[in-house]
């Protein structure tokens, strides 16, 4: 077993009908850019009724058809925020918690100690979060239930140096199920290319057609902090 194998992200996505929401953070092979991707999927009408929309400091989710919204509490949030040269990416409103802590001079893990998994038993959807630093290093975290009853929260944080051509992928669920099984283990090692457009197209095309909703991808120049971002929405 090669524990340092770099996997094909497209293969992982195309063989999994429901990874849920997913974050990929990493660095391009030339070492010039940090890379970030965030996608959302959904099975219910409420979850599927969403799009990504641009914000001055990132993106937000919003309802595609406001008349179909049944419960906005866990589906409307800011998945991406930028602050102080850092990029924060999460699957919930903990994005704002992390941003607030960072702006107060506190840490990524400090912020997440105040949060826990989503209150959507019996799934107890994990909260996944990531943050890229100005030098291209990054952190990933998952907050998930310690048991089937949702009685307590297990918190795991992983820190990585920016490594050319390497990314790490974390997602909310192992695959589809009822209840849906939470992600387990370390974030998965995946390849990151130099070509942002090709990376975006690959992720979008490999996500399950019935369940995919939206995708955000961002390339940030590590020399001057300029960035390029792309948003794809199934609902148009």
C-alpha positions in Angstrom: 0.0 0.0 0.0 1.4 3.4 -1.0 0.2 5.8 1.6 1.7 8.7 -0.4 -0.1 7.9 -3.6 -1.7 11.0 -5.3 -5.2 10.0 -6.4 -7.2 11.1 -9.4 -10.0 13.4 -8.1 -12.1 12.8 -11.2 -12.1 9.0 -10.6 -13.1 9.5 -6.9 -16.0 11.8 -7.9 -17.3 9.8 -10.8 -17.5 6.6 -8.8 -19.3 8.2 -5.8 -23.0 9.1 -6.3 -23.1 11.2 -3.2 -20.0 12.7 -1.5 -22.3 15.5 -0.4 -20.4 18.8 0.0 -16.7 18.8 -0.7 -13.6 21.0 -0.3 -10.3 20.6 -2.2 -7.3 22.8 -1.2 -3.9 22.5 -2.7 -1.2 24.0 -4.9 -0.6 24.0 -8.7 2.4 22.0 -10.0 4.4 25.1 -10.9 4.0 26.3 -7.2 2.7 29.7 -8.4 -0.9 29.4 -7.3 -3.0 28.0 -4.4 -6.1 26.1 -5.6 -9.5 25.8 -3.9 -12.7 24.1 -5.0 -16.0 23.8 -3.2 -19.1 21.9 -4.5 -22.5 21.2 -3.1 -24.9 18.4 -3.9 -28.4 17.6 -2.7 -31.2 15.0 -2.6 -34.2 17.0 -1.4 -36.1 19.7 -3.3 -35.0 22.2 -0.6 -31.3 21.3 -1.0 -31.4 21.3 -4.8 -33.1 24.7 -5.0 -29.8 26.7 -4.7 -27.2 28.6 -6.6 -23.8 30.2 -5.8 -23.7 34.0 -6.1 -20.8 36.3 -5.9 -20.1 38.6 -2.9 -17.4 41.3 -2.6 -15.4 39.0 -0.3 -16.4 35.6 -1.6 -19.6 33.8 -2.4 -23.0 33.0 -0.9 -25.7 30.4 -1.5 -29.1 31.6 -2.3 -32.4 30.1 -3.3 -33.0 29.7 -7.0 -36.8 29.8 -6.6 -37.7 31.5 -3.3 -41.2 30.0 -3.4 -39.8 26.5 -2.9 -37.7 27.2 0.2 -39.0 25.2 3.2 -36.1 25.6 5.7 -33.2 28.0 4.9 -31.3 27.4 8.1 -28.8 24.9 6.8 -28.8 25.7 3.1 -28.2 29.5 3.0 -24.8 30.7 4.1 -21.5 32.1 2.8 -19.3 29.2 1.8 -16.3 31.4 0.9 -14.8 34.5 2.6 -11.5 36.3 2.1 -9.8 38.2 4.9 -6.2 39.4 5.4 -5.0 37.5 2.4 -6.5 34.2 3.5 -9.2 32.2 1.8 -11.8 30.5 4.0 -14.0 27.8 2.6 -16.7 25.8 4.5 -20.0 24.0 4.1 -22.0 26.3 6.5 -22.2 29.5 8.5 -19.0 28.6 10.4 -17.3 30.5 7.6 -18.3 33.7 9.4 -17.1 32.3 12.8 -13.7 31.5 11.4 -13.4 35.0 9.7 -14.4 36.7 12.9 -11.8 34.8 14.9 -9.1 35.5 12.4 -9.8 39.2 12.4 -9.6 39.2 16.2 -6.1 37.6 15.9 -7.3 34.1 17.0 -6.9 30.8 15.2 -8.7 28.6 12.8 -9.0 25.8 15.4 -10.1 28.2 18.1 -13.1 29.2 16.0 -14.1 25.7 15.3 -14.0 24.7 19.0 -17.1 26.9 19.3 -19.0 24.9 16.7 -20.2 21.4 16.0 -21.9 19.2 13.4 -25.2 20.1 11.9 -28.4 19.3 13.9 -30.0 17.2 11.2 -30.2 13.8 12.9 -30.1 11.0 12.0 -27.5 12.1 9.5 -25.6 14.6 11.8 -24.0 16.1 8.7 -20.4 17.1 9.5 -19.2 20.6 9.2 -16.1 20.7 7.0 -13.9 23.8 6.8 -10.6 24.9 5.2 -8.4 27.9 5.1 -5.5 28.8 2.8 -2.7 31.1 4.1 -0.9 33.7 2.0 2.1 31.4 1.6 -0.1 28.5 0.2 -0.1 26.4 3.3 -3.6 25.3 4.4 -5.7 23.7 7.1 -8.7 21.4 6.8 -11.2 20.4 9.6 -14.1 18.2 10.2 -16.6 18.4 13.1 -18.7 15.2 13.3 -20.9 13.2 15.7 -19.1 10.8 17.9 -22.0 8.4 17.8 -25.4 7.6 16.1 -27.3 9.7 18.7 -25.4 12.9 18.1 -24.4 13.0 21.8 -21.0 14.8 21.4 -18.8 16.3 18.7 -15.4 15.0 17.5 -13.1 17.7 16.1 -10.3 16.9 13.8 -7.9 19.5 12.2 -5.2 18.8 9.6 -2.4 21.2 8.6 -0.5 21.0 5.3 2.4 22.8 3.7 1.7 24.0 0.1 3.2 21.2 -2.1 3.3 21.7 -5.9 0.8 19.4 -7.6 -0.8 18.1 -4.4 -4.2 18.8 -3.0 -6.3 17.4 -0.2 -10.0 16.5 -0.6 -12.5 16.3 2.3 -16.3 15.7 1.9 -19.2 15.4 4.2 -20.3 11.8 3.4 -18.6 8.6 2.5 -21.3 7.9 -0.1 -25.1 7.8 -0.4 -27.1 6.0 2.3 -29.9 6.3 4.8 -28.8 7.7 7.2 -25.9 9.1 5.1 -22.5 7.9 6.5 -20.1 10.7 7.6 -16.7 11.0 6.1 -14.0 9.1 7.9 -10.2 9.2 8.0 -7.7 11.8 6.8 -8.4 14.2 3.8 -7.7 12.3 0.6 -4.5 13.2 -1.4 -5.5 14.3 -5.0 -3.7 15.8 -7.9 -4.0 19.5 -8.7 -3.2 20.6 -12.3 -1.9 24.0 -13.5 -5.0 24.6 -15.7 -7.8 26.0 -13.6 -10.4 25.7 -16.4 -9.6 22.0 -17.0 -9.8 21.4 -13.2 -13.2 23.1 -13.0 -14.6 21.2 -16.0 -13.3 17.9 -14.7 -14.9 18.3 -11.3 -18.2 19.4 -12.7 -18.4 16.7 -15.3 -17.5 14.0 -12.7 -20.1 14.9 -10.1 -23.3 12.9 -10.2 -25.6 14.5 -12.6 -28.8 14.1 -10.6 -27.3 15.3 -7.3 -24.8 18.1 -8.2 -25.9 21.7 -7.6 -23.1 24.2 -7.7 -19.3 24.5 -7.9 -16.8 27.2 -7.0 -13.1 27.1 -8.0 -10.4 29.7 -7.2 -6.8 30.1 -8.2 -4.8 32.6 -6.2 -1.4 34.0 -7.3 1.0 33.4 -4.3 3.3 36.3 -5.4 0.8 39.1 -5.4 -2.5 37.7 -4.0 -4.5 38.3 -7.2 -7.1 35.6 -7.9 -9.3 34.2 -10.6 -12.6 32.4 -9.7 -15.3 30.5 -11.5 -18.9 29.6 -10.4 -21.0 26.9 -12.1 -24.7 26.4 -11.2 -26.9 23.6 -12.4 -29.9 26.0 -11.9 -29.6 28.8 -14.4 
